[in-house]
Amino acid sequence: KGLPFKKLWEGTLVWDLFDTIGETMPKDDPGSLTTDQTIDLVAYFLRLNGMPVGGTDLPQDEAALRKIRIELPKSYN
């Protein structure tokens, strides 16, 4: 959360975050999350870091997630 998240993810694609979470979480069993669990975590991390909530759920397919760039609010610290 906060500046570390911004430094790591600002300007990247939502797909990159989704892929990283999917491959590395949970720590004791990497890669075991379902697609639903992974997208829920992506949405949680984005919301936790100031991204506005959209009118629809995040898509779960790679092509759609590659069209969404992580751009945190300007007032974000």
C-alpha positions as CSV (number, residue, x, y, z in Angstrom):
1,K,0.0,0.0,0.0
2,G,1.1,3.6,-0.5
3,L,4.3,4.8,-2.1
4,P,5.8,1.3,-2.5
5,F,2.7,0.2,-4.5
6,K,2.9,3.3,-6.6
7,K,6.6,3.0,-7.3
8,L,6.1,-0.7,-8.4
9,W,2.9,-0.5,-10.3
10,E,2.2,3.0,-11.5
11,G,1.9,3.0,-15.3
12,T,1.9,-0.8,-15.6
13,L,-1.0,-2.8,-17.0
14,V,-3.6,-4.4,-14.7
15,W,-2.7,-7.6,-16.4
16,D,0.8,-7.4,-14.9
17,L,-0.6,-7.1,-11.4
18,F,-3.0,-10.0,-12.1
19,D,-0.3,-12.2,-13.5
20,T,2.1,-11.5,-10.6
21,I,-0.5,-12.2,-8.0
22,G,-1.6,-15.4,-9.8
23,E,1.9,-16.7,-10.0
24,T,3.2,-15.8,-6.6
25,M,0.3,-16.0,-4.1
26,P,-0.2,-17.3,-1.6
27,K,3.3,-17.5,-0.3
28,D,2.9,-21.1,1.0
29,D,1.3,-22.4,-2.3
30,P,2.1,-20.0,-5.2
31,G,-0.2,-20.3,-8.2
32,S,-3.0,-22.0,-6.3
33,L,-5.5,-19.1,-6.4
34,T,-8.5,-19.4,-8.7
35,T,-9.1,-16.7,-11.3
36,D,-11.9,-15.3,-9.2
37,Q,-9.7,-15.1,-6.1
38,T,-6.9,-13.4,-8.1
39,I,-9.2,-10.8,-9.7
40,D,-10.7,-10.1,-6.3
41,L,-7.2,-9.4,-4.9
42,V,-6.4,-7.2,-7.9
43,A,-9.6,-5.2,-7.3
44,Y,-8.8,-5.0,-3.5
45,F,-5.2,-3.7,-4.1
46,L,-6.4,-1.1,-6.6
47,R,-9.1,0.1,-4.3
48,L,-6.8,0.1,-1.3
49,N,-4.4,2.4,-3.3
50,G,-7.0,5.0,-4.3
51,M,-8.2,3.7,-7.7
52,P,-11.9,4.6,-8.2
53,V,-14.4,1.8,-8.2
54,G,-15.9,1.2,-11.6
55,G,-19.4,0.5,-12.7
56,T,-18.7,-3.1,-13.5
57,D,-16.5,-5.8,-12.2
58,L,-12.9,-6.1,-13.5
59,P,-12.8,-8.4,-16.5
60,Q,-11.0,-11.7,-16.1
61,D,-9.5,-12.2,-19.5
62,E,-6.0,-11.2,-20.5
63,A,-6.9,-9.1,-23.5
64,A,-9.2,-6.9,-21.5
65,L,-6.8,-6.6,-18.5
66,R,-4.0,-5.5,-20.9
67,K,-6.1,-2.5,-21.9
68,I,-6.3,-1.1,-18.4
69,R,-3.3,0.9,-17.1
70,I,-2.7,1.5,-13.4
71,E,-2.9,5.3,-13.0
72,L,-3.2,6.3,-9.4
73,P,-4.9,9.6,-8.5
74,K,-2.6,12.7,-8.7
75,S,-3.2,13.5,-5.0
76,Y,-2.0,10.0,-4.0
77,N,1.0,9.8,-1.7
